[in-house]
Amino acid sequence: MRGHNVLTSRTAAAACIVAGLMLQPHAASEWIEPDWAGEEPSHEAGSLEWRTGAYPETPIVYRTVLEAEAPELDRAVLDAVSPDYLYVFLNGEKIAGGAQADSVQAEFSHKVRPGPNVLAISAPPEGFSLSGLMENEEGRTQRFATGVEEWRVQKFPPLTLLETQPFMEAGFDDSGWFHVQSTGREPLERSEAELRQLADDLANERLARWDEVAEWRLHMLASEGFSVVDWEAHGFGGAGRLPVWLREQAEAWRNEEPAVPGERHRWAEALSLYVLLRDEALNLHGQARGLASLEAEDGRVDRIREAATERAGSPSPVCRETPSR
C-alpha cells in the first residue's frame, strides 16, 4: 500500500524522512538513505482502537537546519524525487507532498523564519534526492541539497505524530542520531537558473490563489462587515458599523484587476487588519466607559484606554483618512 501509517495532523502517514539540508554555495545533490551500521532500531507494530498491531511501518526521520539570513527572502524553493511518495514539512508544518507524490516542487519563501528553520521530508525507506535554493532581497543565493555530510537520521515508532515532535524545533540536539549514506541511484540535479525560474512560477501561482481568496474577503468586508484574518471571521453588527469610505474602498479593490500577482491580497490584508484593530479599539473604549460608569478604580480604566489607543494608533479608534495602497 502506498503512503504512510504514521499519523500527522492532516493525514495518516508512514515511513518518514525529515530532510535537514545545510546551506552550501554550490551544493551537489546525492541520493541518500539511512546508514544503520548494523544497528537499525526496531519498534513494535502500532495499535489504534480495535486494530491491534495493524500499523507496522515506522517513520525514518532525517534532520538538519536551514539558516535564513536577513533581509527577507525573495525566493525559497526545492525540487525532490523518491521511488514512491514524499511529504515536505517546514518547522513542523506540512507544506507540500502526499501519498501519491513521488516528486515534489515546493516554494516556501513566505514560510521561512529569520534564523534557523527545520526542513522535513517524508519518503520511502529507499530514500530520496533533493535540490533547492534560497535567495534574499539583496540577491545573495544559497544552494542546498541532499548529501551525506549534512544529515542525521533516526527511526521512530509507528503512529508517531511528526509535527509535534521535539526534533521539529531548531534547537533540538540530533548528535546522537545515525549517519546517512549515498546510494547508486542517479541524484536530482537542478541548475540555479532552473530553481530560480521554478521559485518564481510557483510563487506567482500561490499569489494568484491568494488574490482569488482576497476577492471573497473584500466582498465579505464590504457587504457583511466581516474581517477575515488568518481564516477567522471577526466583527458582528453588519457592514453599517464601518465607515462608508472603507466599504466603498473594499468594493472598489474587489472589482479592480491586480496589476501584479498578490496585489489584491495585500489590499485585503490591509483593510481586514485595519477593521480588526478598529473593532478591538472600539470594544476597549466601550469597556472603559462601562467601568468608569461603575466607578471602577482609575488605574484599571486607564489601562484599558491605553490598550484601545495602542490598537487604534491614535486617541480616536476611527481612522479619518483613506489608507493608500
C-alpha positions as protocol buffer text, in pm:
chain_id: "A"
residue {
  index: 1
  type: MET
  ca { x: 0 y: 0 z: 0 }
}
residue {
  index: 2
  type: ARG
  ca { x: 133 y: 345 z: -90 }
}
residue {
  index: 3
  type: GLY
  ca { x: 171 y: 620 z: 165 }
}
residue {
  index: 4
  type: HIS
  ca { x: 203 y: 618 z: 542 }
}
residue {
  index: 5
  type: ASN
  ca { x: 77 y: 454 z: 855 }
}
residue {
  index: 6
  type: VAL
  ca { x: 226 y: 736 z: 1064 }
}
residue {
  index: 7
  type: LEU
  ca { x: -35 y: 984 z: 1181 }
}
residue {
  index: 8
  type: THR
  ca { x: 10 y: 1354 z: 1110 }
}
residue {
  index: 9
  type: SER
  ca { x: -230 y: 1639 z: 1189 }
}
residue {
  index: 10
  type: ARG
  ca { x: -389 y: 1614 z: 843 }
}
residue {
  index: 11
  type: THR
  ca { x: -313 y: 1268 z: 711 }
}
residue {
  index: 12
  type: ALA
  ca { x: -236 y: 916 z: 826 }
}
residue {
  index: 13
  type: ALA
  ca { x: 133 y: 891 z: 739 }
}
residue {
  index: 14
  type: ALA
  ca { x: 409 y: 623 z: 742 }
}
residue {
  index: 15
  type: ALA
  ca { x: 783 y: 586 z: 674 }
}
residue {
  index: 16
  type: CYS
  ca { x: 907 y: 938 z: 723 }
}
residue {
  index: 17
  type: ILE
  ca { x: 1217 y: 1136 z: 638 }
}
residue {
  index: 18
  type: VAL
  ca { x: 1286 y: 1479 z: 789 }
}
residue {
  index: 19
  type: ALA
  ca { x: 1519 y: 1643 z: 544 }
}
residue {
  index: 20
  type: GLY
  ca { x: 1785 y: 1857 z: 708 }
}
residue {
  index: 21
  type: LEU
  ca { x: 1962 y: 2047 z: 447 }
}
residue {
  index: 22
  type: MET
  ca { x: 2271 y: 2256 z: 524 }
}
residue {
  index: 23
  type: LEU
  ca { x: 2316 y: 2564 z: 305 }
}
residue {
  index: 24
  type: GLN
  ca { x: 2610 y: 2544 z: 68 }
}
residue {
  index: 25
  type: PRO
  ca { x: 2733 y: 2784 z: -202 }
}
residue {
  index: 26
  type: HIS
  ca { x: 2711 y: 2514 z: -474 }
}
residue {
  index: 27
  type: ALA
  ca { x: 2552 y: 2208 z: -315 }
}
residue {
  index: 28
  type: ALA
  ca { x: 2568 y: 1892 z: -529 }
}
residue {
  index: 29
  type: SER
  ca { x: 2274 y: 1661 z: -475 }
}
residue {
  index: 30
  type: GLU
  ca { x: 2310 y: 1295 z: -378 }
}
residue {
  index: 31
  type: TRP
  ca { x: 2053 y: 1019 z: -337 }
}
residue {
  index: 32
  type: ILE
  ca { x: 2065 y: 929 z: 32 }
}
residue {
  index: 33
  type: GLU
  ca { x: 1930 y: 656 z: 259 }
}
residue {
  index: 34
  type: PRO
  ca { x: 1991 y: 556 z: 624 }
}
residue {
  index: 35
  type: ASP
  ca { x: 2324 y: 406 z: 729 }
}
residue {
  index: 36
  type: TRP
  ca { x: 2222 y: 200 z: 1031 }
}
residue {
  index: 37
  type: ALA
  ca { x: 2565 y: 33 z: 1055 }
}
residue {
  index: 38
  type: GLY
  ca { x: 2400 y: -294 z: 1164 }
}
residue {
  index: 39
  type: GLU
  ca { x: 2205 y: -126 z: 1445 }
}
residue {
  index: 40
  type: GLU
  ca { x: 1876 y: -35 z: 1279 }
}
residue {
  index: 41
  type: PRO
  ca { x: 1618 y: 47 z: 1551 }
}
residue {
  index: 42
  type: SER
  ca { x: 1313 y: -179 z: 1575 }
}
residue {
  index: 43
  type: HIS
  ca { x: 968 y: -98 z: 1716 }
}
residue {
  index: 44
  type: GLU
  ca { x: 655 y: -299 z: 1783 }
}
residue {
  index: 45
  type: ALA
  ca { x: 366 y: -251 z: 1542 }
}
residue {
  index: 46
  type: GLY
  ca { x: 128 y: 23 z: 1646 }
}
residue {
  index: 47
  type: SER
  ca { x: -234 y: -22 z: 1751 }
}
residue {
  index: 48
  type: LEU
  ca { x: -527 y: 214 z: 1710 }
}
residue {
  index: 49
  type: GLU
  ca { x: -870 y: 143 z: 1864 }
}
residue {
  index: 50
  type: TRP
  ca { x: -953 y: -225 z: 1784 }
}
residue {
  index: 51
  type: ARG
  ca { x: -683 y: -254 z: 1514 }
}
residue {
  index: 52
  type: THR
  ca { x: -420 y: -423 z: 1731 }
}
residue {
  index: 53
  type: GLY
  ca { x: -76 y: -434 z: 1571 }
}
residue {
  index: 54
  type: ALA
  ca { x: -214 y: -308 z: 1241 }
}
residue {
  index: 55
  type: TYR
  ca { x: 49 y: -35 z: 1187 }
}
residue {
  index: 56
  type: PRO
  ca { x: 398 y: -186 z: 1147 }
}
residue {
  index: 57
  type: GLU
  ca { x: 562 y: 87 z: 942 }
}
residue {
  index: 58
  type: THR
  ca { x: 791 y: 330 z: 1120 }
}
residue {
  index: 59
  type: PRO
  ca { x: 888 y: 685 z: 1021 }
}
residue {
  index: 60
  type: ILE
  ca { x: 1251 y: 735 z: 917 }
}
residue {
  index: 61
  type: VAL
  ca { x: 1350 y: 1090 z: 1003 }
}
residue {
  index: 62
  type: TYR
  ca { x: 1640 y: 1283 z: 851 }
}
residue {
  index: 63
  type: ARG
  ca { x: 1712 y: 1618 z: 1012 }
}
residue {
  index: 64
  type: THR
  ca { x: 1915 y: 1936 z: 977 }
}
residue {
  index: 65
  type: VAL
  ca { x: 1860 y: 2311 z: 985 }
}
residue {
  index: 66
  type: LEU
  ca { x: 1846 y: 2578 z: 713 }
}
residue {
  index: 67
  type: GLU
  ca { x: 1975 y: 2921 z: 813 }
}
residue {
  index: 68
  type: ALA
  ca { x: 1775 y: 3211 z: 667 }
}
residue {
  index: 69
  type: GLU
  ca { x: 1978 y: 3530 z: 673 }
}
residue {
  index: 70
  type: ALA
  ca { x: 1839 y: 3884 z: 676 }
}
residue {
  index: 71
  type: PRO
  ca { x: 1700 y: 4062 z: 483 }
}
residue {
  index: 72
  type: GLU
  ca { x: 1385 y: 3868 z: 398 }
}
residue {
  index: 73
  type: LEU
  ca { x: 1389 y: 3603 z: 127 }
}
residue {
  index: 74
  type: ASP
  ca { x: 1276 y: 3672 z: -227 }
}
residue {
  index: 75
  type: ARG
  ca { x: 1297 y: 3305 z: -321 }
}
residue {
  index: 76
  type: ALA
  ca { x: 1293 y: 2970 z: -141 }
}
residue {
  index: 77
  type: VAL
  ca { x: 1225 y: 2656 z: -342 }
}
residue {
  index: 78
  type: LEU
  ca { x: 1303 y: 2286 z: -357 }
}
residue {
  index: 79
  type: ASP
  ca { x: 1263 y: 2004 z: -609 }
}
residue {
  index: 80
  type: ALA
  ca { x: 1265 y: 1646 z: -476 }
}
residue {
  index: 81
  type: VAL
  ca { x: 1210 y: 1292 z: -605 }
}
residue {
  index: 82
  type: SER
  ca { x: 1168 y: 948 z: -445 }
}
residue {
  index: 83
  type: PRO
  ca { x: 1071 y: 595 z: -561 }
}
residue {
  index: 84
  type: ASP
  ca { x: 721 y: 633 z: -420 }
}
residue {
  index: 85
  type: TYR
  ca { x: 585 y: 917 z: -204 }
}
residue {
  index: 86
  type: LEU
  ca { x: 702 y: 1243 z: -46 }
}
residue {
  index: 87
  type: TYR
  ca { x: 580 y: 1472 z: 231 }
}
residue {
  index: 88
  type: VAL
  ca { x: 750 y: 1805 z: 296 }
}
residue {
  index: 89
  type: PHE
  ca { x: 745 y: 1986 z: 632 }
}
residue {
  index: 90
  type: LEU
  ca { x: 896 y: 2317 z: 739 }
}
residue {
  index: 91
  type: ASN
  ca { x: 926 y: 2389 z: 1112 }
}
residue {
  index: 92
  type: GLY
  ca { x: 670 y: 2118 z: 1181 }
}
residue {
  index: 93
  type: GLU
  ca { x: 415 y: 2236 z: 922 }
}
residue {
  index: 94
  type: LYS
  ca { x: 334 y: 2024 z: 617 }
}
residue {
  index: 95
  type: ILE
  ca { x: 386 y: 2247 z: 313 }
}
residue {
  index: 96
  type: ALA
  ca { x: 373 y: 2003 z: 18 }
}
residue {
  index: 97
  type: GLY
  ca { x: 352 y: 1642 z: -97 }
}
residue {
  index: 98
  type: GLY
  ca { x: 133 y: 1343 z: -23 }
}
residue {
  index: 99
  type: ALA
  ca { x: 86 y: 969 z: -62 }
}
residue {
  index: 100
  type: GLN
  ca { x: 67 y: 992 z: -443 }
}
residue {
  index: 101
  type: ALA
  ca { x: 358 y: 1234 z: -482 }
}
residue {
  index: 102
  type: ASP
  ca { x: 682 y: 1068 z: -592 }
}
residue {
  index: 103
  type: SER
  ca { x: 809 y: 1411 z: -692 }
}
residue {
  index: 104
  type: VAL
  ca { x: 753 y: 1742 z: -516 }
}
residue {
  index: 105
  type: GLN
  ca { x: 821 y: 2102 z: -607 }
}
residue {
  index: 106
  type: ALA
  ca { x: 764 y: 2344 z: -318 }
}
residue {
  index: 107
  type: GLU
  ca { x: 802 y: 2721 z: -289 }
}
residue {
  index: 108
  type: PHE
  ca { x: 820 y: 2840 z: 72 }
}
residue {
  index: 109
  type: SER
  ca { x: 964 y: 3192 z: 88 }
}
residue {
  index: 110
  type: HIS
  ca { x: 654 y: 3306 z: 281 }
}
residue {
  index: 111
  type: LYS
  ca { x: 703 y: 3030 z: 541 }
}
residue {
  index: 112
  type: VAL
  ca { x: 1070 y: 3080 z: 629 }
}
residue {
  index: 113
  type: ARG
  ca { x: 1154 y: 3238 z: 964 }
}
residue {
  index: 114
  type: PRO
  ca { x: 1459 y: 3459 z: 1022 }
}
residue {
  index: 115
  type: GLY
  ca { x: 1738 y: 3237 z: 1154 }
}
residue {
  index: 116
  type: PRO
  ca { x: 1723 y: 2856 z: 1177 }
}
residue {
  index: 117
  type: ASN
  ca { x: 1447 y: 2654 z: 1004 }
}
residue {
  index: 118
  type: VAL
  ca { x: 1392 y: 2277 z: 1017 }
}
residue {
  index: 119
  type: LEU
  ca { x: 1305 y: 2127 z: 678 }
}
residue {
  index: 120
  type: ALA
  ca { x: 1128 y: 1790 z: 689 }
}
residue {
  index: 121
  type: ILE
  ca { x: 1068 y: 1539 z: 413 }
}
residue {
  index: 122
  type: SER
  ca { x: 884 y: 1208 z: 444 }
}
residue {
  index: 123
  type: ALA
  ca { x: 979 y: 942 z: 188 }
}
residue {
  index: 124
  type: PRO
  ca { x: 1011 y: 564 z: 146 }
}
residue {
  index: 125
  type: PRO
  ca { x: 1298 y: 370 z: 312 }
}
residue {
  index: 126
  type: GLU
  ca { x: 1482 y: 376 z: -24 }
}
residue {
  index: 127
  type: GLY
  ca { x: 1543 y: 746 z: 36 }
}
residue {
  index: 128
  type: PHE
  ca { x: 1522 y: 1043 z: -198 }
}
residue {
  index: 129
  type: SER
  ca { x: 1718 y: 1320 z: -370 }
}
residue {
  index: 130
  type: LEU
  ca { x: 1663 y: 1694 z: -348 }
}
residue {
  index: 131
  type: SER
  ca { x: 1796 y: 2021 z: -488 }
}
residue {
  index: 132
  type: GLY
  ca { x: 1699 y: 2364 z: -358 }
}
residue {
  index: 133
  type: LEU
  ca { x: 1773 y: 2734 z: -345 }
}
residue {
  index: 134
  type: MET
  ca { x: 1721 y: 3030 z: -113 }
}
residue {
  index: 135
  type: GLU
  ca { x: 1780 y: 3390 z: -223 }
}
residue {
  index: 136
  type: ASN
  ca { x: 1742 y: 3706 z: -16 }
}
residue {
  index: 137
  type: GLU
  ca { x: 1635 y: 4058 z: -118 }
}
residue {
  index: 138
  type: GLU
  ca { x: 1996 y: 4158 z: -183 }
}
residue {
  index: 139
  type: GLY
  ca { x: 2033 y: 3880 z: -440 }
}
residue {
  index: 140
  type: ARG
  ca { x: 2257 y: 3654 z: -228 }
}
residue {
  index: 141
  type: THR
  ca { x: 2185 y: 3298 z: -336 }
}
residue {
  index: 142
  type: GLN
  ca { x: 2239 y: 2989 z: -122 }
}
residue {
  index: 143
  type: ARG
  ca { x: 2207 y: 2637 z: -259 }
}
residue {
  index: 144
  type: PHE
  ca { x: 2112 y: 2329 z: -54 }
}
residue {
  index: 145
  type: ALA
  ca { x: 2080 y: 1961 z: -142 }
}
residue {
  index: 146
  type: THR
  ca { x: 2077 y: 1608 z: -5 }
}
residue {
  index: 147
  type: GLY
  ca { x: 2427 y: 1496 z: 97 }
}
residue {
  index: 148
  type: VAL
  ca { x: 2596 y: 1253 z: 335 }
}
residue {
  index: 149
  type: GLU
  ca { x: 2791 y: 1514 z: 531 }
}
residue {
  index: 150
  type: GLU
  ca { x: 2495 y: 1723 z: 638 }
}
residue {
  index: 151
  type: TRP
  ca { x: 2244 y: 1465 z: 758 }
}
residue {
  index: 152
  type: ARG
  ca { x: 2149 y: 1273 z: 1070 }
}
residue {
  index: 153
  type: VAL
  ca { x: 1877 y: 1008 z: 1069 }
}
residue {
  index: 154
  type: GLN
  ca { x: 1660 y: 826 z: 1322 }
}
residue {
  index: 155
  type: LYS
  ca { x: 1368 y: 582 z: 1317 }
}
residue {
  index: 156
  type: PHE
  ca { x: 1058 y: 637 z: 1531 }
}
residue {
  index: 157
  type: PRO
  ca { x: 772 y: 412 z: 1648 }
}
residue {
  index: 158
  type: PRO
  ca { x: 460 y: 366 z: 1431 }
}
residue {
  index: 159
  type: LEU
  ca { x: 186 y: 628 z: 1463 }
}
residue {
  index: 160
  type: THR
  ca { x: 429 y: 899 z: 1571 }
}
residue {
  index: 161
  type: LEU
  ca { x: 278 y: 1247 z: 1535 }
}
residue {
  index: 162
  type: LEU
  ca { x: 564 y: 1404 z: 1346 }
}
residue {
  index: 163
  type: GLU
  ca { x: 460 y: 1769 z: 1365 }
}
residue {
  index: 164
  type: THR
  ca { x: 461 y: 1768 z: 1746 }
}
residue {
  index: 165
  type: GLN
  ca { x: 799 y: 1600 z: 1797 }
}
residue {
  index: 166
  type: PRO
  ca { x: 1087 y: 1792 z: 1961 }
}
residue {
  index: 167
  type: PHE
  ca { x: 1311 y: 1729 z: 1656 }
}
residue {
  index: 168
  type: MET
  ca { x: 1096 y: 1977 z: 1461 }
}
residue {
  index: 169
  type: GLU
  ca { x: 1245 y: 2256 z: 1676 }
}
residue {
  index: 170
  type: ALA
  ca { x: 1563 y: 2420 z: 1551 }
}
residue {
  index: 171
  type: GLY
  ca { x: 1733 y: 2388 z: 1890 }
}
residue {
  index: 172
  type: PHE
  ca { x: 1695 y: 2010 z: 1908 }
}
residue {
  index: 173
  type: ASP
  ca { x: 2022 y: 1816 z: 1956 }
}
residue {
  index: 174
  type: ASP
  ca { x: 2045 y: 1537 z: 1696 }
}
residue {
  index: 175
  type: SER
  ca { x: 2408 y: 1447 z: 1765 }
}
residue {
  index: 176
  type: GLY
  ca { x: 2300 y: 1102 z: 1885 }
}
residue {
  index: 177
  type: TRP
  ca { x: 2126 y: 1015 z: 1559 }
}
residue {
  index: 178
  type: PHE
  ca { x: 2262 y: 789 z: 1283 }
}
residue {
  index: 179
  type: HIS
  ca { x: 2458 y: 891 z: 972 }
}
residue {
  index: 180
  type: VAL
  ca { x: 2328 y: 852 z: 617 }
}
residue {
  index: 181
  type: GLN
  ca { x: 2486 y: 701 z: 307 }
}
residue {
  index: 182
  type: SER
  ca { x: 2480 y: 779 z: -63 }
}
residue {
  index: 183
  type: THR
  ca { x: 2321 y: 519 z: -291 }
}
residue {
  index: 184
  type: GLY
  ca { x: 2384 y: 427 z: -652 }
}
residue {
  index: 185
  type: ARG
  ca { x: 2067 y: 597 z: -771 }
}
residue {
  index: 186
  type: GLU
  ca { x: 2101 y: 893 z: -1004 }
}
residue {
  index: 187
  type: PRO
  ca { x: 2050 y: 1211 z: -798 }
}
residue {
  index: 188
  type: LEU
  ca { x: 1825 y: 1501 z: -892 }
}
residue {
  index: 189
  type: GLU
  ca { x: 2026 y: 1796 z: -1025 }
}
residue {
  index: 190
  type: ARG
  ca { x: 1884 y: 2141 z: -1091 }
}
residue {
  index: 191
  type: SER
  ca { x: 2074 y: 2448 z: -1207 }
}
residue {
  index: 192
  type: GLU
  ca { x: 2048 y: 2779 z: -1025 }
}
residue {
  index: 193
  type: ALA
  ca { x: 1859 y: 2927 z: -1320 }
}
residue {
  index: 194
  type: GLU
  ca { x: 1611 y: 2637 z: -1321 }
}
residue {
  index: 195
  type: LEU
  ca { x: 1545 y: 2670 z: -948 }
}
residue {
  index: 196
  type: ARG
  ca { x: 1506 y: 3046 z: -969 }
}
residue {
  index: 197
  type: GLN
  ca { x: 1250 y: 3012 z: -1250 }
}
residue {
  index: 198
  type: LEU
  ca { x: 1068 y: 2738 z: -1058 }
}
residue {
  index: 199
  type: ALA
  ca { x: 1053 y: 2960 z: -749 }
}
residue {
  index: 200
  type: ASP
  ca { x: 906 y: 3249 z: -949 }
}
residue {
  index: 201
  type: ASP
  ca { x: 647 y: 3029 z: -1124 }
}
residue {
  index: 202
  type: LEU
  ca { x: 528 y: 2865 z: -801 }
}
residue {
  index: 203
  type: ALA
  ca { x: 522 y: 3198 z: -615 }
}
residue {
  index: 204
  type: ASN
  ca { x: 306 y: 3356 z: -886 }
}
residue {
  index: 205
  type: GLU
  ca { x: 67 y: 3060 z: -869 }
}
residue {
  index: 206
  type: ARG
  ca { x: 43 y: 3098 z: -491 }
}
residue {
  index: 207
  type: LEU
  ca { x: -17 y: 3473 z: -512 }
}
residue {
  index: 208
  type: ALA
  ca { x: -285 y: 3421 z: -778 }
}
residue {
  index: 209
  type: ARG
  ca { x: -466 y: 3182 z: -539 }
}
residue {
  index: 210
  type: TRP
  ca { x: -435 y: 3437 z: -261 }
}
residue {
  index: 211
  type: ASP
  ca { x: -586 y: 3702 z: -491 }
}
residue {
  index: 212
  type: GLU
  ca { x: -887 y: 3478 z: -554 }
}
residue {
  index: 213
  type: VAL
  ca { x: -941 y: 3442 z: -180 }
}
residue {
  index: 214
  type: ALA
  ca { x: -888 y: 3816 z: -134 }
}
residue {
  index: 215
  type: GLU
  ca { x: -1178 y: 3890 z: -370 }
}
residue {
  index: 216
  type: TRP
  ca { x: -1409 y: 3696 z: -136 }
}
residue {
  index: 217
  type: ARG
  ca { x: -1256 y: 3862 z: 173 }
}
residue {
  index: 218
  type: LEU
  ca { x: -1316 y: 4210 z: 32 }
}
residue {
  index: 219
  type: HIS
  ca { x: -1675 y: 4114 z: -58 }
}
residue {
  index: 220
  type: MET
  ca { x: -1737 y: 3990 z: 299 }
}
residue {
  index: 221
  type: LEU
  ca { x: -1595 y: 4314 z: 434 }
}
residue {
  index: 222
  type: ALA
  ca { x: -1798 y: 4543 z: 208 }
}
residue {
  index: 223
  type: SER
  ca { x: -2130 y: 4358 z: 224 }
}
residue {
  index: 224
  type: GLU
  ca { x: -2133 y: 4188 z: 566 }
}
residue {
  index: 225
  type: GLY
  ca { x: -1877 y: 4377 z: 772 }
}
residue {
  index: 226
  type: PHE
  ca { x: -1672 y: 4065 z: 846 }
}
residue {
  index: 227
  type: SER
  ca { x: -1294 y: 4099 z: 865 }
}
residue {
  index: 228
  type: VAL
  ca { x: -1137 y: 3764 z: 770 }
}
residue {
  index: 229
  type: VAL
  ca { x: -783 y: 3733 z: 908 }
}
residue {
  index: 230
  type: ASP
  ca { x: -596 y: 3401 z: 911 }
}
residue {
  index: 231
  type: TRP
  ca { x: -921 y: 3225 z: 816 }
}
residue {
  index: 232
  type: GLU
  ca { x: -1103 y: 3362 z: 1120 }
}
residue {
  index: 233
  type: ALA
  ca { x: -1403 y: 3595 z: 1077 }
}
residue {
  index: 234
  type: HIS
  ca { x: -1414 y: 3893 z: 1311 }
}
residue {
  index: 235
  type: GLY
  ca { x: -1679 y: 4156 z: 1367 }
}
residue {
  index: 236
  type: PHE
  ca { x: -2055 y: 4146 z: 1414 }
}
residue {
  index: 237
  type: GLY
  ca { x: -2323 y: 4408 z: 1373 }
}
residue {
  index: 238
  type: GLY
  ca { x: -2323 y: 4429 z: 996 }
}
residue {
  index: 239
  type: ALA
  ca { x: -2136 y: 4641 z: 745 }
}
residue {
  index: 240
  type: GLY
  ca { x: -2321 y: 4954 z: 856 }
}
residue {
  index: 241
  type: ARG
  ca { x: -2092 y: 4991 z: 1156 }
}
residue {
  index: 242
  type: LEU
  ca { x: -1797 y: 5056 z: 922 }
}
residue {
  index: 243
  type: PRO
  ca { x: -1714 y: 5393 z: 764 }
}
residue {
  index: 244
  type: VAL
  ca { x: -1862 y: 5447 z: 418 }
}
residue {
  index: 245
  type: TRP
  ca { x: -1520 y: 5514 z: 267 }
}
residue {
  index: 246
  type: LEU
  ca { x: -1395 y: 5176 z: 388 }
}
residue {
  index: 247
  type: ARG
  ca { x: -1687 y: 4980 z: 240 }
}
residue {
  index: 248
  type: GLU
  ca { x: -1653 y: 5166 z: -88 }
}
residue {
  index: 249
  type: GLN
  ca { x: -1280 y: 5105 z: -98 }
}
residue {
  index: 250
  type: ALA
  ca { x: -1324 y: 4733 z: -29 }
}
residue {
  index: 251
  type: GLU
  ca { x: -1577 y: 4703 z: -311 }
}
residue {
  index: 252
  type: ALA
  ca { x: -1356 y: 4903 z: -549 }
}
residue {
  index: 253
  type: TRP
  ca { x: -1048 y: 4690 z: -480 }
}
residue {
  index: 254
  type: ARG
  ca { x: -1258 y: 4374 z: -508 }
}
residue {
  index: 255
  type: ASN
  ca { x: -1354 y: 4467 z: -866 }
}
residue {
  index: 256
  type: GLU
  ca { x: -1016 y: 4607 z: -969 }
}
residue {
  index: 257
  type: GLU
  ca { x: -785 y: 4372 z: -1156 }
}
residue {
  index: 258
  type: PRO
  ca { x: -448 y: 4339 z: -977 }
}
residue {
  index: 259
  type: ALA
  ca { x: -154 y: 4477 z: -1172 }
}
residue {
  index: 260
  type: VAL
  ca { x: 77 y: 4208 z: -1029 }
}
residue {
  index: 261
  type: PRO
  ca { x: 6 y: 3875 z: -856 }
}
residue {
  index: 262
  type: GLY
  ca { x: -61 y: 3924 z: -485 }
}
residue {
  index: 263
  type: GLU
  ca { x: -172 y: 4287 z: -509 }
}
residue {
  index: 264
  type: ARG
  ca { x: -539 y: 4220 z: -426 }
}
residue {
  index: 265
  type: HIS
  ca { x: -423 y: 4002 z: -136 }
}
residue {
  index: 266
  type: ARG
  ca { x: -224 y: 4294 z: 7 }
}
residue {
  index: 267
  type: TRP
  ca { x: -527 y: 4522 z: -27 }
}
residue {
  index: 268
  type: ALA
  ca { x: -747 y: 4272 z: 156 }
}
residue {
  index: 269
  type: GLU
  ca { x: -486 y: 4224 z: 429 }
}
residue {
  index: 270
  type: ALA
  ca { x: -456 y: 4600 z: 485 }
}
residue {
  index: 271
  type: LEU
  ca { x: -830 y: 4665 z: 514 }
}
residue {
  index: 272
  type: SER
  ca { x: -906 y: 4349 z: 711 }
}
residue {
  index: 273
  type: LEU
  ca { x: -635 y: 4413 z: 969 }
}
residue {
  index: 274
  type: TYR
  ca { x: -744 y: 4775 z: 997 }
}
residue {
  index: 275
  type: VAL
  ca { x: -1105 y: 4673 z: 1067 }
}
residue {
  index: 276
  type: LEU
  ca { x: -991 y: 4409 z: 1318 }
}
residue {
  index: 277
  type: LEU
  ca { x: -784 y: 4661 z: 1515 }
}
residue {
  index: 278
  type: ARG
  ca { x: -1058 y: 4925 z: 1484 }
}
residue {
  index: 279
  type: ASP
  ca { x: -1316 y: 4686 z: 1628 }
}
residue {
  index: 280
  type: GLU
  ca { x: -1084 y: 4591 z: 1914 }
}
residue {
  index: 281
  type: ALA
  ca { x: -1021 y: 4958 z: 1991 }
}
residue {
  index: 282
  type: LEU
  ca { x: -1392 y: 5038 z: 1991 }
}
residue {
  index: 283
  type: ASN
  ca { x: -1464 y: 4743 z: 2219 }
}
residue {
  index: 284
  type: LEU
  ca { x: -1195 y: 4851 z: 2463 }
}
residue {
  index: 285
  type: HIS
  ca { x: -1323 y: 5211 z: 2464 }
}
residue {
  index: 286
  type: GLY
  ca { x: -1669 y: 5073 z: 2542 }
}
residue {
  index: 287
  type: GLN
  ca { x: -1531 y: 4868 z: 2829 }
}
residue {
  index: 288
  type: ALA
  ca { x: -1350 y: 5172 z: 2966 }
}
residue {
  index: 289
  type: ARG
  ca { x: -1672 y: 5377 z: 2959 }
}
residue {
  index: 290
  type: GLY
  ca { x: -1862 y: 5095 z: 3128 }
}
residue {
  index: 291
  type: LEU
  ca { x: -1605 y: 5057 z: 3404 }
}
residue {
  index: 292
  type: ALA
  ca { x: -1593 y: 5431 z: 3455 }
}
residue {
  index: 293
  type: SER
  ca { x: -1972 y: 5446 z: 3496 }
}
residue {
  index: 294
  type: LEU
  ca { x: -1943 y: 5170 z: 3755 }
}
residue {
  index: 295
  type: GLU
  ca { x: -1679 y: 5380 z: 3932 }
}
residue {
  index: 296
  type: ALA
  ca { x: -1407 y: 5120 z: 3889 }
}
residue {
  index: 297
  type: GLU
  ca { x: -1058 y: 5209 z: 4006 }
}
residue {
  index: 298
  type: ASP
  ca { x: -895 y: 5471 z: 3784 }
}
residue {
  index: 299
  type: GLY
  ca { x: -585 y: 5259 z: 3714 }
}
residue {
  index: 300
  type: ARG
  ca { x: -790 y: 4981 z: 3558 }
}
residue {
  index: 301
  type: VAL
  ca { x: -987 y: 5219 z: 3337 }
}
residue {
  index: 302
  type: ASP
  ca { x: -667 y: 5395 z: 3228 }
}
residue {
  index: 303
  type: ARG
  ca { x: -503 y: 5066 z: 3130 }
}
residue {
  index: 304
  type: ILE
  ca { x: -797 y: 4974 z: 2909 }
}
residue {
  index: 305
  type: ARG
  ca { x: -796 y: 5318 z: 2748 }
}
residue {
  index: 306
  type: GLU
  ca { x: -423 y: 5286 z: 2680 }
}
residue {
  index: 307
  type: ALA
  ca { x: -480 y: 4947 z: 2517 }
}
residue {
  index: 308
  type: ALA
  ca { x: -755 y: 5092 z: 2300 }
}
residue {
  index: 309
  type: THR
  ca { x: -531 y: 5380 z: 2192 }
}
residue {
  index: 310
  type: GLU
  ca { x: -250 y: 5139 z: 2109 }
}
residue {
  index: 311
  type: ARG
  ca { x: -472 y: 4932 z: 1881 }
}
residue {
  index: 312
  type: ALA
  ca { x: -624 y: 5235 z: 1714 }
}
residue {
  index: 313
  type: GLY
  ca { x: -291 y: 5406 z: 1661 }
}
residue {
  index: 314
  type: SER
  ca { x: -442 y: 5738 z: 1779 }
}
residue {
  index: 315
  type: PRO
  ca { x: -668 y: 5868 z: 2060 }
}
residue {
  index: 316
  type: SER
  ca { x: -965 y: 5802 z: 1834 }
}
residue {
  index: 317
  type: PRO
  ca { x: -1029 y: 5445 z: 1712 }
}
residue {
  index: 318
  type: VAL
  ca { x: -1182 y: 5574 z: 1388 }
}
residue {
  index: 319
  type: CYS
  ca { x: -936 y: 5649 z: 1109 }
}
residue {
  index: 320
  type: ARG
  ca { x: -1007 y: 5981 z: 936 }
}
residue {
  index: 321
  type: GLU
  ca { x: -815 y: 5914 z: 616 }
}
residue {
  index: 322
  type: THR
  ca { x: -846 y: 5653 z: 346 }
}
residue {
  index: 323
  type: PRO
  ca { x: -534 y: 5428 z: 360 }
}
residue {
  index: 324
  type: SER
  ca { x: -320 y: 5426 z: 49 }
}
residue {
  index: 325
  type: ARG
  ca { x: -232 y: 5108 z: -135 }
}
